Amino acid sequence: MDVRITLTDPPSAKQRRARLAAAGGYNRSPMRRPHPDFYDFVRPLLFRLDAERSHRLLFALLRLGFRLPGAATWVDRRFGRRVPQLPVDILGLHFPNPVGLAAGLDKDARHMHMLAALGFGWLELGTVTPRPQAGNEKPRLFRLVKQRALINRMGFNSAGMAAFVANLSARPKPCLLGINIGKNRDTPIERALDDYLYALRAVYIHAAYVAVNVSSPNTPGLRALQEQERLEELLQALKTEQAALARAHGLYVPLALKIAPDLSDEQIGFIAQSVLACGFDAVIATNTTLARPGMEADLLAHETGGLSGRPLKPLATRVIARLYRYLQGRVPIIGVGGIEDAEDAWDKLVAGADLLQIYTALIYQGPRVVERIVRGLADRVAHSGQPTLAAAVAAARAARIQTVRHGAR
Ligand SMILES: Cc1cc2nc3c(=O)[nH]c(=O)nc-3n(C[C@H](O)[C@H](O)[C@H](O)COP(=O)(O)O)c2cc1C
């Protein structure tokens, strides 16, 4: 009976939640979870401070705390080890679970051991630029609490490549690390390729994959690199360099392209074509948006910058779905944008993502969000009767196609 209803009239998100709750609730909404954790107490204090200052303070305190004897083990036991194993094998890499940390939180590779202990499947560090730069003037990070969103115009504040690589090399790597590279603000767009090539060479041997960021809205002109001719030239040159580096080091490091959510269907089509033509290894969809969907009344919504979190969710999922239609699984997609719980994560996977990343949900929900999402996904796999996450997602995608066909009759 349930199946019939699903085929002819897909339930709304609210109905799905109610059904799941009635069936034992394997996907509880994080906002209505029964037991508060320590972050529920810390968050109100942090949120009293300016967003960037509280972020700095938190990380400074955590870094200090993490040096205490036994602290790393405690964090690992309290967070990391509670995250179930839900492996994904893709890009020639083994991810212990599909939820990674999105770029921007650890731009200088300073916090990776602490972040890895929270149980992420991997971390994406950066964006790192070749030369140090301060980024935009403060304030440049804003919380839109009601919308569970952030607006940032950080502008690639970066300690620069030399410091980044020194931080990376100082200690053994705690987990798989993607490294996100960008260009300096004062590098003219015509010379952008030089910055990306420099950065690729510098991080190549340290990275599980390298993410090429052409989608930050806060570096003037950067998004123009997503336009077809410029993009193909950039991707081709990076692939040529990758081949040379792979030969020199005997190591193939995949390249991923990170794109914006503010793209027309036609632009997504061009990007997919370029990615396929150049043999790029993966696409990360998406970065923050310049749009302010349904937020016209919010004063902070008028701040310049990229919007992340809940309002970005449908925009990012739309890009993933369109991209998947073109790529058809030939190039993996890392889905990011507004994921708050296992249901959002599942929607992104069924839309076409193979792996997922979060950022804003970590700020609003704290570190337990990783466990909650991965556990919710693991429960879904168990309920599906499929042996792996990939198989469960493939079955759900096939069922969705059936639904569309049924609906069309
Ligand atoms: C404060 C902040 C800084 C960010 N910095 C970067 C960055 O340096 N490079 C990048 O590719 N994305 C950056 N992002 C975008 C995130 O990686 C991610 O794509 C986006 O926030 C959407 O995910 P979310 O809704 O889960 O936050 C940043 C996001 C935020 C909120």
The ligand as an SDF file (V2000), in Angstrom:
LIG
                    3D

 31 33  0  0  0  0  0  0  0  0999 V2000
   32.6200   30.7460    6.3980 C   0  0  0  0  0  0  0  0  0  0  0  0
   32.7040   29.9190    5.1480 C   0  0  0  0  0  0  0  0  0  0  0  0
   33.8980   29.8780    4.4470 C   0  0  0  0  0  0  0  0  0  0  0  0
   33.9830   29.1060    3.2910 C   0  0  0  0  0  0  0  0  0  0  0  0
   35.1680   29.0560    2.6120 N   0  0  0  0  0  0  0  0  0  0  0  0
   35.2810   28.2770    1.5180 C   0  0  0  0  0  0  0  0  0  0  0  0
   36.5090   28.1600    0.8450 C   0  0  0  0  0  0  0  0  0  0  0  0
   37.5250   28.7290    1.2410 O   0  0  0  0  0  0  0  0  0  0  0  0
   36.5610   27.3890   -0.2750 N   0  0  0  0  0  0  0  0  0  0  0  0
   35.4620   26.7160   -0.7490 C   0  0  0  0  0  0  0  0  0  0  0  0
   35.5650   26.0290   -1.7520 O   0  0  0  0  0  0  0  0  0  0  0  0
   34.2780   26.8010   -0.1000 N   0  0  0  0  0  0  0  0  0  0  0  0
   34.1700   27.5410    1.0020 C   0  0  0  0  0  0  0  0  0  0  0  0
   32.9690   27.6100    1.6630 N   0  0  0  0  0  0  0  0  0  0  0  0
   31.8060   26.8970    1.1100 C   0  0  0  0  0  0  0  0  0  0  0  0
   31.6020   25.5370    1.7660 C   0  0  0  0  0  0  0  0  0  0  0  0
   32.6960   24.6870    1.5040 O   0  0  0  0  0  0  0  0  0  0  0  0
   30.3160   24.8600    1.2300 C   0  0  0  0  0  0  0  0  0  0  0  0
   30.4580   24.6350   -0.1460 O   0  0  0  0  0  0  0  0  0  0  0  0
   29.0930   25.7240    1.4830 C   0  0  0  0  0  0  0  0  0  0  0  0
   29.1460   26.3430    2.7390 O   0  0  0  0  0  0  0  0  0  0  0  0
   27.7920   24.9060    1.3980 C   0  0  0  0  0  0  0  0  0  0  0  0
   27.7310   23.9130    2.3880 O   0  0  0  0  0  0  0  0  0  0  0  0
   26.9050   24.0950    3.7740 P   0  0  0  0  0  0  0  0  0  0  0  0
   25.5530   24.6020    3.4000 O   0  0  0  0  0  0  0  0  0  0  0  0
   26.9090   22.7300    4.3860 O   0  0  0  0  0  0  0  0  0  0  0  0
   27.6610   25.0860    4.5720 O   0  0  0  0  0  0  0  0  0  0  0  0
   32.8550   28.3720    2.8220 C   0  0  0  0  0  0  0  0  0  0  0  0
   31.6640   28.4180    3.5590 C   0  0  0  0  0  0  0  0  0  0  0  0
   31.5730   29.1780    4.7060 C   0  0  0  0  0  0  0  0  0  0  0  0
   30.2710   29.2010    5.4720 C   0  0  0  0  0  0  0  0  0  0  0  0
  1  2  1  0
  2  3  1  0
  2 30  2  0
  3  4  2  0
  4  5  1  0
  4 28  1  0
  5  6  2  0
  6  7  1  0
  6 13  1  0
  7  8  2  0
  7  9  1  0
  9 10  1  0
 10 11  2  0
 10 12  1  0
 12 13  2  0
 13 14  1  0
 14 15  1  0
 14 28  1  0
 15 16  1  0
 16 17  1  0
 16 18  1  0
 18 19  1  0
 18 20  1  0
 20 21  1  0
 20 22  1  0
 22 23  1  0
 23 24  1  0
 24 25  2  0
 24 26  1  0
 24 27  1  0
 28 29  2  0
 29 30  1  0
 30 31  1  0
M  END
$$$$
